């Protein structure tokens, strides 16, 4: 279907990517670092099939540098993930920036739904093409009826708005089976493949996950 571009920094820094981006923003260089990450992600477009998913914060998306970069890219192959961990200060400005990009083929996703700021407001105002359910809700939902009910509600809400649902952080066949049963459209996570270079995607086999007998007649959704 597609691939998500992940940022990685030198291992000897001892900091995960979210901390690196946060520290860059703390010294006024965050927007520049995000745009550089988008530029690097764009180089993958010629190396993988399907779409390439790229992450950006709402504030960086409003910058002229980000707009200029996106204007040079084949937008019909990009799924732009709007970070749900950052608040949106001006929804009118955000939708104004997104409108011409989406008219040119860009698809929009709300990332980490359920783990950050105002998930439902993000979704209602921006009308995304995809919502990505945070791994904190996906992990262990096969053994937690509350989590599975929450995902079911998100799926019903999203599909009622003609929005696709992607589950993040799928790590077990049991999680996969429940997500499929709940109608989740697609999944990503270590169950399907570990992060790696784009060349590794060409050697990834189609996943075949055994499911309980009661689900054998259910069409695959994930």
N, C-alpha and C positions, 0 to 999 in steps of 0.2 A: 504493500500500500504506500509506504513512505518511510522516511527515517527522520529522527530528531537529532539536530546538531547539538552536541554537548560541549561545554567549555571545560578545559582542563588547564591547570597552572603547574609550574614546576613543583615536583614532589618535595623538594627540600624546603619549600615555603611552609609546609605543614598546615595548610589552610584549604578547606573545601571551597569550591567555586562561589557559593553564596556569600561567604565571608570576604573573599577577594573583591567581589563586586560591591559589597557594603562598604568596605574600607576605601575603595576608589571613590564612591559617592561621598564619603565623609570628608574627602580632601578636594572635592570639586571636579574629579576626573571620571566620575561614574558614567556620564552620558558618552564620553569619548570611548571608554572601554566597551560599553555595550555596542556602540556602532562598529568598533573594530571586530567584536565577536560576530556581529551580523555579516560583516564583510568576509570574514573567514568562513562562516557557514555558507555563504553564497557560492564559494568555490566548490562546494559539494554538488551543486546542481548539475555539473557536467560529469559527475562520477557515479551517481546513483540513479536508479529509476524511480518513478513515482514522485511524490512531493517531498520537499524538505521542510521540516518544522523548525522554526526559529523563535527564540524567546526574546522579549523586550519588555521593559517596564513602561507603564503609561506615560510617565514624565519624559522618558527618552523618545518615545514615539512622537511627541509633540515638537521635538527639536527639528530645525531645518536640515541638520546633517543627516538625521535618520530619514527624513522625507526625500532628500536628494538621492540617498543610496537606494531606497526602495523603488524610486522612480526609474532606476537603471536596470532593474531586475525583471525576469520573466515571472510576473506576479501570479500567473495561473498555476505555477508549480510550488507556490509557497503557502504554508499554513503558518500564520503569524500567531504565536502564543502570547497573550497578554497576561503578564504575571498577576496573580490574584493576591499576592502577598503585599502589594503596594496599593495604597488608597488612590482613588481618582479624585483630583481636586476640581476638575472642570469637565463634566461629561459632554457639554455642548462642543467644546473645543476638540475633544477626543473624537467624537462622531464626525465632526467636520473634516478632520484630517483623514479619517478612515474612509469616508464616502468615496472619493475619487479612486483610492487604491482598490477598494472592493469592487467598484464598477469596472476596473481593469482586470479583475480576475482573482485578486487576493482573497484567501479564505481566512477567517478569524476564529481563534480558539481562546477560551478562557481557561487558564491553567490552574491546577491545584484547587479545584472547586471543593469547598468544604474545609479549607485549612487556612483561610486568610480573611481579607476585608470584604464584607458585603457581597457575598457570592451572588445572591439572587438579584441584587441591584445591578451588578456588573452584567449579568445575563439579560435582564429585562431591557436595560438601556442600550447596550451595544448590539443586541440581537446576533450573537455569534453563529457560526456554522457548526462549531464543535464545542462541547464542554469536556474537560478532562478531569475525571474524578481523582482526587488526591489519594496517594498510596496509604495514607493513614486511615482511610475509610475502606480501602480494598483489602488490606492485610488482615487475614483471619476472618473475613466475612462469612466463610463457609461454616464457621463454628459460632458465629455471633448473629442471632436473629435481628438485633437492633441495627447492626451495620447493613445487613442484607435488605432490611426494610427501607433504610435510608437510601441505598442505591436504587432500589425499586422505585422509590418516589422521584428521585432525580431522573431516572429513565422515563417515567411517565410524563413528567414535566417537560423534559427536553423533546421527546418525540411529539408531544402535543404542540410544540413550537417549531417542529420540523428541524430540530437540531440533533446532530449525531453525538453519541456518548463514547468516550474512550476511557478505559480504566487504566490507571497508571500503577506501576509497581506490582504487577501480577507475578507471583513467584511459585505458586503451586498449582498442580492439576485440579485440586479441589476448588481453589478460588476461580480458576478458569471455568469449570463446569457450572458453578453457581452464577457467575457473571453471564455466561451464555444463556442460562435458563431465565435470567432476569431481563434479557433482551438488550444487553449492552452491545453496541455495534462493533467495537474493536478494542484490543488490549495491547499494552506494551509492558515489558518487564523482563526480568531475568529468566522466566520460564520460556520465553520465546528466543532469547539471545542476549548475551552480555554486550556492553558497549565495546566498540572496536573501530578499526579503520573502515572506510567505506568499501574497500575491496572485500571485506569479510561478508558483506551482505549477499554477494553473488554466490556464496557457498552455503548459505543458510537453507536448510531443508524446510519444506512445508511442515508445519507442526501437526502432529497427530496425537491428540491427547485422549486417553481412555476416559469414558464418562460412565456414571452409574446407569444400570439397565433402564431405569425409568425415563432416562433422557434420550434414549437412542433414536426416538422418532422426532426429536426437536431439531429443526434446521439450525445449523451453526450460525451464530451471530458474531462471534469473536474471531 
